[in-house]
Structure formats: C-alpha cells, structure tokens
Amino acid sequence: MEFELRAEYAEGTPPRSGEARDTTWHMTETGGVRVLCGRDLDPAAETRPAEAWGTDAAEPFCRSCGARYLRQGQ
C-alpha cells in the first residue's frame, strides 16, 4: 500500500489559494481523502510524498495518523 501526506487547512480557507496555510499534515493512502485518523480532507488539498513524514516539511503532523502509519509497517 502506498501513502502520501495531505494538508488540512484552517477552516474557511480554500486549498491552494494565496490565503491557504497548512494547519496540520495527515497521512492517507495515495490519492485518498480519508486520512488514517478518520477525517475526510479536501481532495484539492496539497499532498507531499510519504518520505516527507518526520521532516520539517511535514510539521505539524497529526499524532493519530503517525501512530497508525507506524502500525502499517512503514
């Protein structure tokens, strides 16, 4: 199974707009919008490769997604 990071934005902020700012990064299956912690994120939200997990590029990161990602054997 392949994974990627997906951004969650501040409420009312459209993804990929000049106003968009990342609030939290989550882990999801590649191409998915339901993240490992159970939330459904905007399909237009920015994504990053799973390899960014654990780096400054993925901070702040959802702790629940991180724990579930580790249980996936990654």
Secondary structure by P-SEA (a helix, b strand, c coil): cbbbbbbbcccccccccccccccbbbbcccccccccccccccccccccccccccccccccccaaaaaaaaaccc
